[in-house]
């Protein structure tokens, strides 16, 4: 378990799946996701991939709670992800819409970058963001990440922006 100023970060458990599905299937949290909200089948697949990632690497996306609460506010952290045909260490997050606009994504991203560099001893962290997702772009830039290129990862859609930060 890890703690930032306002967040408690913990390895997701099977019991967290309901909240994972609730957040990832909500239309509002998927405004910039070309795939749209997750259906139950896709959510189970992704959640199981996350648990497998934790078992293989001993890190991954955390279940995020606000300090003093038991409700999961979102999920996020570091995990290996394919960028085209390259495996890269990816920073990702998704918060319940009720938690937006309070700086939680920036707090998580800053903490996660520090964790990746200090505890995991990684030297590069990447993030993918949709070009119209101005809020997430601002979060990445506030954390010191810089635009490094584009990735054609969604057929028929505008290319995603790829951000990087180096130790």
C-alpha positions in Angstrom: 0.0 0.0 0.0 1.2 3.5 -0.8 0.0 6.9 0.3 0.3 10.3 -1.4 -1.0 13.5 0.3 -4.7 12.7 -0.3 -4.7 9.2 -1.9 -4.3 5.6 -0.7 -3.0 3.4 -3.5 -3.3 -0.4 -3.2 -3.0 -3.5 -5.3 -6.5 -4.2 -6.8 -8.3 -7.2 -5.4 -10.9 -9.4 -7.1 -13.5 -7.7 -4.8 -12.7 -4.4 -6.5 -14.0 -5.5 -9.9 -17.5 -4.1 -9.4 -16.1 -0.6 -8.9 -13.7 -1.1 -11.8 -16.6 -1.9 -14.0 -18.7 1.0 -12.7 -15.9 3.5 -13.5 -14.8 2.0 -16.8 -18.3 1.5 -18.2 -19.5 5.0 -17.4 -20.1 7.1 -20.6 -18.7 10.3 -18.9 -15.4 8.7 -18.0 -15.0 7.5 -21.6 -15.6 10.8 -23.4 -12.2 10.6 -25.1 -12.0 6.8 -25.4 -12.6 5.8 -29.0 -13.6 2.4 -27.8 -16.3 3.9 -25.7 -17.5 2.5 -22.3 -16.4 -1.0 -21.5 -18.9 -3.8 -21.6 -18.8 -6.5 -18.9 -16.8 -8.9 -21.0 -14.1 -6.4 -21.9 -14.0 -5.1 -18.3 -13.4 -8.7 -17.0 -10.7 -9.2 -19.6 -8.9 -6.0 -18.7 -9.2 -6.4 -15.0 -7.8 -10.0 -15.2 -4.9 -8.6 -17.3 -4.2 -6.1 -14.5 -4.2 -8.8 -11.9 -1.8 -10.9 -14.1 0.4 -7.9 -14.5 0.7 -7.5 -10.8 1.6 -11.2 -10.4 4.2 -11.0 -13.1 5.9 -7.7 -12.2 4.9 -7.0 -8.6 3.5 -3.5 -9.7 0.7 -2.3 -11.8 -2.4 -0.1 -11.7 -3.6 0.6 -8.2 -7.1 0.8 -6.8 -7.2 4.5 -5.6 -9.1 5.6 -2.5 -9.4 9.0 -1.1 -7.8 9.1 2.4 -10.5 8.6 5.1 -12.8 6.8 2.8 -13.4 3.2 1.7 -14.8 3.9 -1.7 -12.5 3.5 -4.7 -12.2 6.8 -6.6 -10.4 5.4 -9.5 -7.6 3.2 -10.8 -4.2 4.1 -12.1 -0.5 3.6 -12.0 2.2 2.1 -14.1 2.1 -1.0 -16.3 3.7 -2.3 -19.4 1.7 -1.6 -22.6 2.2 -2.1 -26.3 2.8 1.1 -28.2 2.5 -0.3 -31.7 5.0 -3.1 -31.6 7.1 -1.7 -28.7 6.5 -2.6 -25.0 6.8 0.6 -22.9 6.2 1.5 -19.3 2.9 3.4 -19.4 1.3 5.8 -16.9 -2.4 5.6 -17.0 -5.4 6.5 -14.8 -9.2 6.8 -14.8 -11.1 8.4 -12.0 -14.8 8.5 -11.2 -16.3 11.7 -12.7 -17.4 12.8 -9.2 -13.7 13.1 -8.4 -12.7 15.3 -11.4 -11.4 18.8 -11.0 -9.8 18.3 -7.6 -6.2 17.6 -8.7 -6.3 13.9 -7.9 -5.0 12.9 -11.4 -2.1 15.2 -11.1 -1.3 14.0 -7.5 -1.5 10.4 -8.7 0.6 11.0 -11.8 3.4 12.9 -9.8 3.5 10.2 -7.2 3.5 7.4 -9.8 6.4 9.0 -11.7 8.4 9.3 -8.5 7.6 5.7 -7.6 8.7 4.5 -11.0 12.0 6.3 -10.9 12.9 5.7 -7.2 11.3 2.4 -6.2 11.1 0.6 -9.5 14.4 2.1 -10.8 13.0 2.8 -14.3 14.5 5.5 -16.4 11.6 6.3 -18.8 7.9 6.5 -18.4 5.4 7.1 -21.2 1.8 8.1 -21.5 -0.7 8.0 -24.3 -3.4 10.6 -24.5 -6.1 11.4 -27.1 -5.3 14.8 -28.8 -8.6 16.4 -27.8 -8.3 15.4 -24.1 -7.0 18.8 -22.9 -7.4 18.1 -19.2 -5.2 14.9 -19.4 -2.6 16.7 -21.5 -2.4 19.4 -18.9 -2.0 16.8 -16.1 0.9 15.2 -18.0 2.6 18.5 -18.7 2.2 19.6 -15.0 4.1 16.5 -14.1 7.0 17.3 -16.4 6.1 14.9 -19.2 6.9 16.2 -22.7 5.3 15.4 -26.0 7.6 13.0 -27.9 5.5 11.9 -30.8 2.3 10.4 -32.1 1.0 6.8 -32.3 -1.5 5.6 -34.8 -3.2 3.2 -32.3 -6.8 3.7 -33.2 -7.7 2.9 -36.9 -9.7 5.7 -38.5 -9.1 8.1 -35.7 -6.7 11.0 -35.1 -3.3 9.8 -33.8 -2.8 9.6 -30.1 -0.1 11.8 -28.5 2.8 10.1 -26.8 4.4 11.8 -23.8 7.6 10.9 -22.0 9.5 11.7 -18.9 13.1 10.5 -18.3 14.8 10.1 -14.9 
